[in-house]
Structures are given as C-alpha cells and as structure tokens.
Amino acid sequence: MTIGKRAAAAVCALLMLWAGPLPAQTYPSKPIKMVVPYAAGGGLDMMCRVVAERLASSMQQSVIVENRPGASGTIGTAFVARSSPDGYTFGCGTNSEMTLAEFVLPGLPYDPSRDLAPLTMGVKQAVVLVAHPSLPASTLAELVDLARRQPVFYGHLGAGHSFYLAMAMLAAQEHVTLHGIPYKGAANSVSDVLAGHIQLAIVNLAPVVQYTRDGKLKALAVFGTDRNPALPDVPSVEEALGIDAQAPSWFGFFAPSGVPPDVQRRLVQELRLALADPGARAKLHAAHMEVMDMTSEEFRDVVARERSMNAGLVRRFAVKSE
C-alpha cells in the first residue's frame, strides 16, 4: 500500500470513529416537529405549545406543533411511531395512547412498548365531569338517578381514552347506561356542552374551570380520590358515590424507538429545562397543571405500571370500543 493510500485509509478510519458522536454535536440542525394527537384548543395542546416555545429558544431551531387528531389520539401517535428515529419528530400526548388504547381498540397501528420511547412526563391534571346548566342534575348522585329514567349522553375523547374508561367504571358500578359521544379534542366537546348540543363532557380541568366559575357550566364531580383546590366545592367521585372510578391524567413526551442515545439525552434534557423555565411553569400552573420533573427511566416505570393497571381494569369492567 502506498503512503497516499495509507493516509486515505487513516482518514476514513477517523471519519468512522467520529460518526458516532456527530449527531449530538450537530443536533438539531433543522426544524423539529412536535406532534399533538388531538385537536387544537385543549389543555394538552396548550401545554405542548408552551413547551415548544421554550424549546425553540433554547435549541435555536424552529419547533413546529402539528395537530393530528382522531381515534382516541392513536392516529397522531401512530404517525410518531412510524417517523424516522432521528430526534426531529416526537410526540406530545396523554397516558391513554401509551397505556390504555392497546387494550380497547382492535388493530392498533402501533405497539406502545415496542415502537415508542417515553422521554419525560410534562404535567398531571385533574379530570372533571361538567354539565350544561339546564341538565336536571346538579350532583353525581342525581345524574345516576337521571340515567335510570332517561338516556344520558356525554362527550369524551374516544373509547381508547382514560376518560371513557372512567365513565365505564362509574356506569358499571352504579348499574346504569351512559351514552358516550367521541370527540377529537376537549375543546370541541366543551363547545358543544356550552351550546347545549350535548348534556355532559368529561375533560381535563384547564378548558373548563373558568366556565364553571362563571356559571356557564356546572361541575358534578372530580375523577380522583380528593377534591381539587381549583374547584373546592366539587366532590370527588369516591366522595359522592363511594366508588372507585379514577381517571389518572398526565401529558408526556415520547419519541419513535431507536433514536440515538446521545440525541435522546439531549432532547430529554431540553424538555426538562423547558418545563423548569419560570415563565413556562407560571403559564402551566395558571391552567391548573402540576408540572412534573422525571428522567426517562422514571417515566418508563410510570408507563409500565399504568399499562399493567389498565389491562386489569379493562378486563374487570369488560370495556370495549363503541
């Protein structure tokens, strides 16, 4: 081998050695896409846009929020799962797509445990059942009694969503039928309740708390073990009926499986910094969201535990897609 060939081979070898860390050194070098699997206007969309704004500033790249709603959030989530694992497309979704949908929706176009990598949890938020003021029921007990006499319809975010599971648990334990109407986003269902098109909606607290204070909606119950400070006069389902029908609700971030470890670490670091930003935290707290701070390992553990719990609940209450 000539000296020139030896030099060329050495250069090639060095380039191969440098190829590993290169993505971390150059990432991000182009705009990043954050996919929201529900319609704009709800609490999830708001949180994602707050975080995206901070990410764009700290990473010095555009962060584009893209809403891809439908099928209990699984259309947008499937898009993320099929995206190139390069760190330039990731999802901002709820616990439902990651821990529940696979047990309720047949033919789910992705495997949550195989195709998606949890990055970090964003926030937790309370879940509340709200009604139009004209509904002849002002408490959960009165609603159950009403459902025994006539059909009761409520808006939810799809059969693969934790809200639907919570209402199915409530109905099964009270031996009543509650008729669900799926929506692509919380804002849509809230608008229909405000207009009197439907009677009820089960939603996160953020889009409805002011409407309840203004008397445009009435809150019947909070789906948790305790009352929420934002609605101190509204009892929990357990308090009102003595049954367990909780609806854990968190918003988090996930990426396609296979993102290079160094790129994933950078993305997780930037997401946690964005959530820790005082301005971002103030906006999220104003929307009654509890900001979380989790490593990706901690977040994976939460997802795994909740997936196991939901599998058991779906079997116990025979929850099926409508």
SERO-4910 file (N, C-alpha, C, O; in steps of 0.05 Angstrom, whole numbers):
BEGIN
 pado doro    nc1    nc2    nc3   cac1   cac2   cac3    cc1    cc2    cc3    oc1    oc2    oc3
  Met    A     17    -24      0      0      0      0     18     25      0     36     26     16
  Thr    A     12     45    -18     28     69    -19     22     87      4      2     83     19
  Ile    A     40    107      9     35    126     31      9    141     27     -5    145     47
  Gly    A      2    148      2    -23    162     -4    -47    145      4    -66    155     15
  Lys    A    -46    119     -2    -68    101      4    -70     97     34    -92     96     45
  Arg    A    -46     95     48    -47     92     77    -60    117     90    -76    114    108
  Ala    A    -53    140     80    -64    165     91    -94    166     87   -110    174    105
  Ala    A   -103    158     63   -132    158     57   -147    139     75   -168    145     85
  Ala    A   -134    115     80   -147     95     97   -149    106    126   -169    101    140
  Ala    A   -128    119    135   -128    131    162   -150    151    165   -164    152    185
  Val    A   -153    168    144   -174    189    145   -201    176    147   -218    184    162
  Cys    A   -206    154    131   -231    140    131   -237    128    158   -259    129    168
  Ala    A   -216    117    171   -219    105    197   -227    126    218   -244    121    235
  Leu    A   -214    149    216   -221    171    235   -250    180    231   -264    186    250
  Leu    A   -258    182    205   -285    191    200   -305    171    211   -326    179    221
  Met    A   -299    145    209   -317    125    221   -319    127    251   -340    124    263
  Leu    A   -296    133    264   -296    137    293   -312    161    301   -326    161    321
  Trp    A   -311    182    285   -325    207    291   -355    205    285   -370    221    295
  Ala    A   -363    185    269   -391    184    260   -410    180    284   -433    189    283
  Gly    A   -400    166    305   -418    161    328   -427    187    342   -451    192    344
  Pro    A   -408    203    352   -417    226    367   -427    250    350   -437    269    361
  Leu    A   -424    248    324   -431    270    307   -459    280    310   -463    304    312
  Pro    A   -480    263    312   -507    273    315   -511    291    339   -525    311    337
  Ala    A   -498    284    362   -501    301    386   -488    328    381   -497    348    392
  Gln    A   -466    329    365   -452    354    361   -468    372    343   -467    397    345
  Thr    A   -484    361    324   -498    377    305   -528    379    310   -541    396    297
  Tyr    A   -539    363    327   -568    363    332   -575    386    350   -562    390    371
  Pro    A   -596    401    343   -612    399    319   -601    418    297   -593    440    302
  Ser    A   -601    408    273   -592    424    250   -614    432    231   -609    444    210
  Lys    A   -639    425    239   -662    433    222   -687    434    241   -685    426    264
  Pro    A   -709    444    231   -733    447    248   -742    420    260   -739    399    247
  Ile    A   -754    421    283   -764    398    298   -795    398    297   -807    419    300
  Lys    A   -806    375    294   -836    373    294   -845    359    319   -836    338    327
  Met    A   -864    373    333   -877    361    357   -906    355    349   -922    373    343
  Val    A   -913    329    350   -940    321    341   -959    318    364   -953    305    384
  Val    A   -982    332    362  -1003    331    383  -1026    314    372  -1037    322    351
  Pro    A  -1033    292    384  -1053    274    372  -1082    281    378  -1100    264    375
  Tyr    A  -1087    306    385  -1114    316    390  -1117    343    377  -1097    356    369
  Ala    A  -1142    352    374  -1147    378    362  -1136    401    379  -1131    398    403
  Ala    A  -1131    424    366  -1121    447    380  -1142    458    399  -1166    454    395
  Gly    A  -1133    472    420  -1151    486    438  -1154    474    465  -1165    487    483
  Gly    A  -1146    448    468  -1149    435    494  -1124    439    512  -1105    453    504
  Gly    A  -1125    427    536  -1103    430    554  -1077    419    544  -1056    431    547
  Leu    A  -1078    395    531  -1054    383    520  -1041    401    499  -1017    406    500
  Asp    A  -1057    411    481  -1047    429    460  -1034    454    473  -1013    463    463
  Met    A  -1046    464    493  -1035    488    506  -1008    482    519   -989    497    515
  Met    A  -1006    459    533   -981    452    545   -959    448    524   -937    458    528
  Cys    A   -966    434    503   -946    429    482   -935    455    470   -911    457    464
  Arg    A   -953    474    465   -944    499    453   -927    516    472   -909    530    463
  Val    A   -933    515    498   -916    528    517   -888    516    517   -868    531    517
  Val    A   -886    490    517   -860    476    517   -846    481    491   -822    486    490
  Ala    A   -861    480    468   -848    484    442   -835    511    440   -814    514    428
  Glu    A   -848    531    451   -837    558    450   -810    560    465   -791    572    455
  Arg    A   -809    546    488   -783    546    503   -762    530    489   -739    537    489
  Leu    A   -770    507    477   -751    491    463   -739    506    439   -714    505    435
  Ala    A   -755    520    425   -745    535    401   -724    555    410   -705    559    395
  Ser    A   -728    568    433   -709    587    442   -683    574    451   -661    584    444
  Ser    A   -685    553    467   -661    540    478   -646    524    457   -621    523    459
  Met    A   -660    512    438   -646    496    418   -640    511    393   -627    501    375
  Gln    A   -649    536    392   -643    554    369   -652    541    343   -637    542    323
  Gln    A   -675    529    343   -687    517    319   -717    520    321   -728    522    343
  Ser    A   -731    522    299   -760    523    299   -771    496    309   -761    475    302
  Val    A   -791    498    326   -805    474    336   -834    477    327   -849    494    337
  Ile    A   -842    460    308   -868    462    295   -888    444    309   -883    420    311
  Val    A   -910    455    320   -930    438    332   -951    431    311   -963    448    298
  Glu    A   -955    405    307   -973    395    287   -995    378    300   -989    357    312
  Asn    A  -1020    386    297  -1042    371    308  -1051    350    288  -1057    356    265
  Arg    A  -1052    324    297  -1062    302    281  -1082    286    297  -1076    265    307
  Pro    A  -1107    297    299  -1126    285    317  -1141    261    305  -1140    256    281
  Gly    A  -1154    245    323  -1171    224    314  -1165    197    328  -1143    192    336
  Ala    A  -1186    181    330  -1184    154    341  -1171    153    368  -1151    138    372
  Ser    A  -1181    168    387  -1171    169    414  -1141    176    415  -1126    166    432
  Gly    A  -1133    193    397  -1105    201    397  -1086    182    383  -1062    188    382
  Thr    A  -1096    160    373  -1078    140    362  -1068    146    333  -1048    134    325
  Ile    A  -1082    163    319  -1074    170    292  -1047    185    293  -1028    179    279
  Gly    A  -1047    206    309  -1022    222    312  -1000    206    325   -977    209    318
  Thr    A  -1007    189    344   -987    173    358   -975    152    338   -950    148    339
  Ala    A   -991    141    321   -981    122    301   -962    136    282   -942    125    273
  Phe    A   -968    161    275   -950    177    258   -923    180    271   -903    177    257
  Val    A   -923    186    297   -897    188    311   -882    162    311   -858    161    306
  Ala    A   -897    140    316   -884    114    318   -871    106    291   -851     92    291
  Arg    A   -883    115    269   -872    108    242   -851    128    232   -840    124    211
  Ser    A   -847    149    247   -828    170    238   -799    161    241   -793    143    256
  Ser    A   -782    175    227   -753    168    228   -743    174    256   -748    195    267
  Pro    A   -729    155    268   -719    158    296   -693    175    296   -672    165    304
  Asp    A   -696    200    289   -673    218    287   -674    242    306   -656    259    306
  Gly    A   -696    243    322   -699    265    341   -713    289    330   -717    309    344
  Tyr    A   -720    288    304   -733    311    292   -764    309    291   -777    328    284
  Thr    A   -774    287    300   -803    284    303   -808    269    329   -797    247    334
  Phe    A   -824    281    347   -831    267    371   -860    275    379   -871    294    368
  Gly    A   -871    260    397   -899    264    404   -903    277    431   -886    275    449
  Cys    A   -926    291    434   -934    303    458   -963    293    463   -982    303    450
  Gly    A   -966    274    481   -992    261    483  -1000    256    512   -989    267    531
  Thr    A  -1021    239    515  -1032    233    541  -1025    204    549  -1014    189    533
  Asn    A  -1032    197    574  -1027    170    583  -1044    150    567  -1037    126    565
  Ser    A  -1066    159    555  -1085    140    542  -1071    126    518  -1074    102    515
  Glu    A  -1057    140    501  -1045    128    478  -1023    109    485  -1017     90    471
  Met    A  -1010    114    508   -987     98    516   -994     75    534   -980     55    535
  Thr    A  -1016     77    549  -1021     56    570  -1049     43    568  -1054     24    583
  Leu    A  -1067     53    551  -1094     42    551  -1104     33    524  -1116     12    522
  Ala    A  -1099     48    503  -1111     43    477  -1107     15    467  -1125      4    454
  Glu    A  -1084      4    472  -1078    -23    462  -1097    -44    473  -1100    -65    460
  Phe    A  -1109    -39    496  -1127    -59    508  -1156    -56    500  -1173    -73    506
  Val    A  -1162    -34    486  -1190    -28    480  -1195    -26    450  -1216    -36    440
  Leu    A  -1176    -15    435  -1180    -11    406  -1168    -34    390  -1144    -38    391
  Pro    A  -1184    -48    375  -1173    -70    358  -1157    -59    335  -1163    -38    324
  Gly    A  -1136    -74    328  -1119    -66    306  -1104    -40    310  -1099    -25    291
  Leu    A  -1095    -35    334  -1079    -11    339  -1055    -10    321  -1040    -30    320
  Pro    A  -1050     12    307  -1029     12    286  -1001     16    298   -983     24    283
  Tyr    A   -997     12    323   -970     14    335   -970     -2    361   -991     -8    372
  Asp    A   -947    -10    369   -943    -24    394   -930     -5    414   -906      2    410
  Pro    A   -944      5    434   -933     26    452   -906     18    465   -888     34    467
  Ser    A   -904     -7    473   -880    -15    487   -857    -21    468   -833    -20    476
  Arg    A   -862    -26    443   -841    -32    423   -834     -8    406   -810     -4    400
  Asp    A   -854      8    398   -850     28    378   -845     56    388   -838     74    373
  Leu    A   -849     60    415   -847     87    426   -829     87    450   -830     69    467
  Ala    A   -813    108    453   -795    111    476   -804    134    493   -803    157    483
  Pro    A   -812    130    518   -820    152    536   -796    170    541   -774    160    546
  Leu    A   -800    196    538   -779    216    543   -781    228    571   -763    224    587
  Thr    A   -802    242    576   -807    253    603   -836    260    606   -850    266    586
  Met    A   -846    260    630   -874    269    635   -874    300    637   -855    312    647
  Gly    A   -895    312    626   -897    340    627   -912    350    651   -901    363    668
  Val    A   -938    343    652   -955    353    674   -975    331    681   -981    313    666
  Lys    A   -986    334    705  -1010    320    713  -1033    340    716  -1029    363    721
  Gln    A  -1058    330    712  -1080    348    714  -1105    334    723  -1109    310    717
  Ala    A  -1122    348    737  -1147    336    747  -1167    333    723  -1165    346    703
  Val    A  -1185    314    727  -1206    308    707  -1233    313    720  -1238    306    743
  Val    A  -1251    327    706  -1276    335    717  -1299    329    698  -1296    330    673
  Leu    A  -1322    323    709  -1347    319    693  -1363    344    695  -1371    352    717
  Val    A  -1368    357    672  -1383    382    672  -1409    379    656  -1411    362    639
  Ala    A  -1428    396    663  -1455    394    650  -1465    422    643  -1456    442    654
  His    A  -1483    422    623  -1497    447    616  -1515    454    640  -1526    436    653
  Pro    A  -1518    480    646  -1535    488    669  -1564    477    668  -1576    475    689
  Ser    A  -1574    471    644  -1601    462    642  -1605    433    649  -1628    424    652
  Leu    A  -1583    418    652  -1586    390    659  -1600    387    686  -1591    399    706
  Pro    A  -1621    371    688  -1636    368    714  -1621    350    733  -1633    332    745
  Ala    A  -1596    355    737  -1579    341    757  -1556    359    764  -1541    368    747
  Ser    A  -1552    364    790  -1531    381    799  -1510    367    816  -1490    378    824
  Thr    A  -1515    341    820  -1495    324    834  -1492    298    819  -1508    292    801
  Leu    A  -1471    284    826  -1467    258    812  -1489    238    819  -1497    223    802
  Ala    A  -1498    238    844  -1520    220    852  -1545    226    836  -1560    208    828
  Glu    A  -1551    252    832  -1574    260    816  -1571    251    787  -1591    244    774
  Leu    A  -1547    253    777  -1542    244    749  -1547    214    746  -1560    206    727
  Val    A  -1537    198    765  -1542    170    764  -1572    164    765  -1582    146    750
  Asp    A  -1586    178    782  -1615    174    783  -1628    182    757  -1647    168    748
  Leu    A  -1619    203    745  -1630    212    719  -1625    191    697  -1642    185    681
  Ala    A  -1601    179    698  -1594    158    678  -1611    133    680  -1613    118    661
  Arg    A  -1622    129    703  -1640    106    707  -1668    111    695  -1683     93    690
  Arg    A  -1674    137    690  -1700    144    680  -1700    151    650  -1720    149    637
  Gln    A  -1677    161    640  -1676    170    612  -1647    168    602  -1629    167    618
  Pro    A  -1644    168    576  -1617    167    565  -1600    192    572  -1611    215    571
  Val    A  -1575    188    579  -1557    210    586  -1533    207    567  -1521    186    565
  Phe    A  -1526    230    554  -1504    230    535  -1481    248    544  -1486    269    556
  Tyr    A  -1457    239    540  -1434    254    549  -1412    253    527  -1410    234    513
  Gly    A  -1396    275    526  -1374    276    507  -1348    266    520  -1343    271    543
  His    A  -1332    252    504  -1307    241    514  -1287    242    491  -1293    251    469
  Leu    A  -1263    232    495  -1242    233    475  -1237    207    461  -1215    202    450
  Gly    A  -1256    189    461  -1253    164    447  -1252    140    466  -1244    143    489
  Ala    A  -1259    116    455  -1261     92    471  -1233     83    482  -1232     68    501
  Gly    A  -1212     92    469  -1185     84    479  -1174    104    498  -1150    103    505
  His    A  -1190    123    508  -1181    144    526  -1188    137    555  -1209    124    560
  Ser    A  -1172    147    573  -1177    142    602  -1203    154    611  -1215    144    631
  Phe    A  -1213    175    598  -1238    187    606  -1261    167    601  -1279    165    618
  Tyr    A  -1260    154    579  -1281    134    572  -1280    111    592  -1301    101    601
  Leu    A  -1256    102    599  -1253     81    618  -1265     89    645  -1279     73    658
  Ala    A  -1260    114    654  -1270    123    680  -1301    123    680  -1313    115    699
  Met    A  -1313    132    658  -1342    133    656  -1354    105    655  -1375     99    665
  Ala    A  -1340     87    642  -1348     59    641  -1347     46    668  -1365     31    675
  Met    A  -1327     53    684  -1325     42    711  -1348     53    728  -1360     39    744
  Leu    A  -1353     79    725  -1375     91    740  -1402     78    733  -1417     70    751
  Ala    A  -1407     75    708  -1433     64    699  -1436     35    708  -1458     27    716
  Ala    A  -1414     19    706  -1416     -9    714  -1422    -12    744  -1438    -29    752
  Gln    A  -1409      4    760  -1412      2    789  -1439     13    799  -1449      5    820
  Glu    A  -1451     31    783  -1477     42    791  -1500     29    775  -1523     36    779
  His    A  -1493     10    758  -1513     -5    742  -1531     13    726  -1556     10    726
  Val    A  -1518     32    711  -1533     49    693  -1519     49    666  -1497     39    664
  Thr    A  -1533     60    646  -1521     63    620  -1516     92    614  -1534    109    617
  Leu    A  -1492     99    607  -1484    126    600  -1474    125    571  -1457    110    564
  His    A  -1486    142    554  -1481    140    525  -1459    160    518  -1462    185    520
  Gly    A  -1436    149    509  -1413    166    502  -1413    175    473  -1421    161    455
  Ile    A  -1404    200    469  -1401    212    442  -1372    220    439  -1363    237    454
  Pro    A  -1357    207    421  -1328    213    419  -1323    240    404  -1337    247    385
  Tyr    A  -1303    254    413  -1294    279    401  -1264    277    395  -1249    261    408
  Lys    A  -1254    294    377  -1226    295    370  -1209    312    389  -1185    312    387
  Gly    A  -1223    327    406  -1209    344    425  -1227    355    446  -1252    356    442
  Ala    A  -1216    361    469  -1232    371    491  -1247    397    485  -1270    401    493
  Ala    A  -1233    414    470  -1246    440    463  -1272    436    448  -1291    451    452
  Asn    A  -1273    416    431  -1297    411    415  -1320    402    433  -1343    411    429
  Ser    A  -1314    383    451  -1336    374    468  -1345    395    487  -1369    397    493
  Val    A  -1327    412    497  -1335    434    515  -1352    454    500  -1372    463    511
  Ser    A  -1346    460    476  -1362    478    460  -1390    468    456  -1409    483    457
  Asp    A  -1393    442    452  -1419    430    448  -1436    430    474  -1460    433    473
  Val    A  -1422    427    497  -1437    428    522  -1446    457    527  -1469    462    535
  Leu    A  -1428    476    522  -1435    504    526  -1459    512    509  -1476    528    517
  Ala    A  -1460    501    484  -1482    508    466  -1507    492    471  -1528    497    459
  Gly    A  -1505    472    489  -1528    456    495  -1533    434    476  -1555    422    476
  His    A  -1513    428    459  -1517    406    439  -1515    379    452  -1528    360    444
  Ile    A  -1498    376    473  -1497    352    489  -1500    360    519  -1497    383    526
  Gln    A  -1505    340    536  -1511    346    564  -1486    349    581  -1486    365    600
  Leu    A  -1466    332    575  -1443    330    593  -1418    326    577  -1418    319    554
  Ala    A  -1395    331    590  -1369    324    579  -1350    317    602  -1351    330    623
  Ile    A  -1333    298    598  -1312    292    617  -1286    302    604  -1278    293    583
  Val    A  -1272    320    618  -1249    334    607  -1229    340    629  -1235    337    653
  Asn    A  -1205    348    620  -1186    359    639  -1196    386    649  -1213    399    637
  Leu    A  -1185    394    671  -1194    418    685  -1189    444    669  -1205    462    669
  Ala    A  -1166    445    656  -1157    471    643  -1178    484    626  -1183    508    629
  Pro    A  -1192    470    607  -1210    484    589  -1237    493    602  -1251    508    590
  Val    A  -1243    483    626  -1270    488    637  -1271    502    664  -1293    511    672
  Val    A  -1249    506    677  -1250    517    704  -1263    544    705  -1279    550    723
  Gln    A  -1256    562    686  -1268    588    685  -1298    588    679  -1313    603    690
  Tyr    A  -1306    570    661  -1334    567    654  -1350    559    679  -1373    568    682
  Thr    A  -1339    542    695  -1354    534    719  -1356    557    739  -1376    560    752
  Arg    A  -1335    573    741  -1336    596    759  -1355    617    750  -1367    632    765
  Asp    A  -1358    619    723  -1376    639    712  -1405    629    710  -1423    644    702
  Gly    A  -1410    604    718  -1437    593    717  -1446    583    690  -1470    576    686
  Lys    A  -1428    583    670  -1436    574    643  -1436    543    642  -1449    532    624
  Leu    A  -1422    530    660  -1422    501    663  -1424    495    693  -1416    511    709
  Lys    A  -1434    471    699  -1433    463    727  -1417    437    729  -1421    418    713
  Ala    A  -1399    437    748  -1382    413    753  -1396    394    772  -1404    402    794
  Leu    A  -1398    369    764  -1412    349    780  -1393    333    798  -1399    326    820
  Ala    A  -1369    328    788  -1350    311    803  -1322    313    792  -1318    318    768
  Val    A  -1303    308    809  -1275    306    801  -1267    276    802  -1274    262    822
  Phe    A  -1254    266    781  -1247    238    780  -1220    233    793  -1199    231    780
  Gly    A  -1221    232    820  -1197    227    836  -1206    220    864  -1230    219    869
  Thr    A  -1187    215    881  -1194    208    909  -1200    233    925  -1214    231    946
  Asp    A  -1191    256    917  -1194    281    933  -1206    303    916  -1206    302    891
  Arg    A  -1216    324    929  -1225    348    915  -1201    362    903  -1178    358    912
  Asn    A  -1206    379    884  -1185    395    872  -1186    424    882  -1208    435    884
  Pro    A  -1163    436    889  -1163    463    900  -1176    483    882  -1187    504    892
  Ala    A  -1176    479    856  -1188    498    837  -1218    497    838  -1231    517    832
  Leu    A  -1229    474    847  -1258    471    850  -1264    459    877  -1273    436    879
  Pro    A  -1260    475    898  -1262    464    925  -1290    454    933  -1292    438    952
  Asp    A  -1311    463    919  -1338    455    927  -1347    431    911  -1370    421    915
  Val    A  -1330    420    894  -1338    398    877  -1327    372    888  -1302    369    891
  Pro    A  -1344    353    896  -1334    328    908  -1320    310    888  -1325    312    864
  Ser    A  -1304    292    898  -1293    271    881  -1314    249    877  -1334    248    891
  Val    A  -1310    232    857  -1329    210    852  -1330    192    876  -1352    183    883
  Glu    A  -1307    187    888  -1307    169    912  -1323    181    935  -1337    167    949
  Glu    A  -1320    208    938  -1335    221    959  -1365    221    954  -1381    218    972
  Ala    A  -1372    226    928  -1400    229    921  -1415    202    921  -1438    201    929
  Leu    A  -1402    181    912  -1416    155    908  -1404    132    923  -1416    111    925
  Gly    A  -1380    136    935  -1367    114    949  -1356     93    931  -1353     70    940
  Ile    A  -1350    100    906  -1339     80    887  -1312     90    877  -1305    114    879
  Asp    A  -1296     72    866  -1270     78    854  -1274     80    824  -1277     60    811
  Ala    A  -1272    105    814  -1274    109    785  -1255    132    778  -1263    153    768
  Gln    A  -1229    128    783  -1210    149    779  -1202    150    749  -1206    131    734
  Ala    A  -1192    173    742  -1182    178    714  -1155    191    716  -1153    216    713
  Pro    A  -1134    176    720  -1107    188    720  -1103    202    694  -1108    191    673
  Ser    A  -1092    226    695  -1088    241    670  -1061    256    671  -1057    273    688
  Trp    A  -1044    248    653  -1019    263    651  -1013    267    621  -1022    252    604
  Phe    A   -997    288    616   -988    294    589   -957    289    589   -943    297    608
  Gly    A   -948    276    568   -919    270    567   -909    271    539   -923    276    520
  Phe    A   -883    265    537   -869    266    511   -857    239    504   -846    226    522
  Phe    A   -858    231    479   -847    205    471   -836    207    443   -845    224    427
  Ala    A   -818    190    436   -805    191    410   -807    163    397   -813    144    411
  Pro    A   -802    162    371   -800    135    359   -777    120    371   -756    131    377
  Ser    A   -781     94    375   -759     77    385   -736     78    366   -739     79    341
  Gly    A   -712     78    377   -688     77    360   -674    103    357   -654    105    342
  Val    A   -683    125    370   -668    150    369   -641    146    382   -639    134    403
  Pro    A   -619    155    369   -593    152    380   -591    161    409   -603    182    415
  Pro    A   -578    146    427   -578    154    455   -569    182    461   -581    195    478
  Asp    A   -549    192    447   -540    219    452   -560    240    444   -563    260    458
  Val    A   -574    235    422   -595    254    413   -619    253    433   -630    273    440
  Gln    A   -626    229    441   -648    226    460   -642    240    487   -659    253    498
  Arg    A   -617    237    496   -609    250    521   -612    280    519   -621    294    537
  Arg    A   -603    291    496   -605    320    491   -634    329    491   -641    349    503
  Leu    A   -651    314    478   -679    321    476   -693    320    503   -708    338    510
  Val    A   -687    299    519   -698    298    546   -688    321    563   -704    333    577
  Gln    A   -663    327    561   -651    349    577   -665    375    570   -672    391    587
  Glu    A   -669    380    544   -682    405    535   -711    406    543   -721    428    551
  Leu    A   -725    384    542   -753    383    551   -756    390    581   -773    405    589
  Arg    A   -739    378    597   -740    383    625   -732    412    632   -743    424    650
  Leu    A   -713    423    617   -706    451    621   -730    469    614   -735    489    627
  Ala    A   -743    462    592   -766    478    583   -788    478    604   -801    498    610
  Leu    A   -793    455    616   -814    452    637   -806    466    662   -823    475    678
  Ala    A   -780    469    667   -770    482    691   -768    513    688   -765    527    708
  Asp    A   -771    522    664   -770    551    658   -791    566    675   -815    558    673
  Pro    A   -784    586    690   -804    600    707   -828    610    691   -851    609    701
  Gly    A   -824    621    668   -846    631    652   -865    609    643   -889    612    644
  Ala    A   -853    587    635   -870    564    626   -885    552    650   -909    547    648
  Arg    A   -872    549    673   -885    539    697   -908    557    705   -929    547    714
  Ala    A   -904    583    703   -925    601    711   -950    598    694   -973    598    704
  Lys    A   -946    595    668   -969    591    649   -983    564    655  -1007    563    655
  Leu    A   -967    543    660   -979    517    665   -994    516    692  -1015    505    694
  His    A   -982    528    712   -995    530    738  -1021    546    736  -1041    539    750
  Ala    A  -1021    567    720  -1045    583    717  -1068    567    704  -1091    573    708
  Ala    A  -1060    546    689  -1080    528    677  -1085    503    695  -1097    484    686
  His    A  -1077    505    720  -1082    484    740  -1068    458    732  -1079    436    737
  Met    A  -1045    460    721  -1029    437    714  -1005    434    734   -992    454    740
  Glu    A  -1001    410    743   -978    404    761   -954    396    745   -954    374    733
  Val    A   -934    413    744   -910    407    728   -894    385    741   -889    386    765
  Met    A   -886    365    725   -870    343    734   -841    346    727   -834    362    709
  Asp    A   -824    330    739   -795    330    732   -786    301    734   -780    291    756
  Met    A   -784    288    712   -777    259    712   -755    253    692   -753    265    670
  Thr    A   -737    235    699   -719    224    680   -734    205    661   -757    198    667
  Ser    A   -722    198    639   -735    180    621   -739    152    634   -759    139    629
  Glu    A   -721    145    652   -723    119    666   -747    120    685   -763    100    686
  Glu    A   -751    141    699   -774    144    717   -800    144    702   -820    132    710
  Phe    A   -800    157    679   -824    159    663   -831    131    651   -854    124    650
  Arg    A   -811    116    643   -816     89    633   -829     72    654   -847     56    648
  Asp    A   -820     75    679   -832     59    701   -861     66    705   -878     49    709
  Val    A   -868     92    704   -895    101    707   -913     89    685   -934     78    690
  Val    A   -903     90    660   -918     79    638   -922     49    641   -944     40    636
  Ala    A   -902     35    649   -904      6    652   -924     -2    674   -941    -20    670
  Arg    A   -924     12    697   -942      7    718   -971     13    710   -989     -3    715
  Glu    A   -975     35    697  -1002     43    689  -1013     24    667  -1037     18    666
  Arg    A   -995     15    649  -1004     -3    628  -1014    -29    641  -1035    -40    633
  Ser    A  -1000    -39    661  -1009    -63    675  -1035    -59    689  -1053    -76    688
  Met    A  -1038    -36    702  -1063    -30    716  -1086    -28    697  -1108    -39    703
  Asn    A  -1083    -15    674  -1105    -11    655  -1113    -38    642  -1137    -42    637
  Ala    A  -1094    -55    638  -1101    -81    627  -1120    -96    645  -1139   -108    636
  Gly    A  -1115    -94    671  -1133   -107    691  -1160    -93    692  -1180   -107    695
  Leu    A  -1161    -67    691  -1187    -52    692  -1204    -58    668  -1228    -62    670
  Val    A  -1192    -59    644  -1207    -65    620  -1219    -93    622  -1242    -97    613
  Arg    A  -1204   -112    632  -1215   -139    635  -1238   -139    656  -1259   -151    652
  Arg    A  -1233   -126    679  -1252   -127    701  -1279   -115    693  -1300   -125    700
  Phe    A  -1278    -92    678  -1303    -78    671  -1312    -83    642  -1331    -71    633
  Ala    A  -1298   -102    629  -1306   -110    602  -1309    -86    583  -1329    -83    569
  Val    A  -1289    -68    584  -1291    -44    568  -1285    -51    539  -1265    -64    533
  Lys    A  -1302    -41    521  -1299    -46    493  -1303    -21    477  -1316     -2    486
  Ser    A  -1291    -20    453  -1295      3    435  -1324      4    427  -1337    -17    421
  Glu    A  -1335     28    426  -1363     32    418  -1366     28    387  -1388     30    377
***
